Amino acid sequence: MDIAAMSVIMNQAQVKQQASVSLMDKALNHAESQSSDMIKMMEISMQSHLGSNIDIKR
């Protein structure tokens, strides 16, 4: 195999690897955003007064 063909193959492999890393980075950012939104939603939905009083009347 000549040097030019090896260079092209190596360059294509590097581009594929960079695309894969970029895609994984976007997926990680999306997952972090979703988890942050979920935490915010859970914090908003919490009602601190619930469970502070117990009704023991019969």
Summary of the structure (lengths in Angstrom):
residues: 58
radius of gyration: 26.6
end to end distance: 89.7
largest distance: 91.0
contacts: 88
relative contact order: 0.06
helix: 74%
strand: 0%
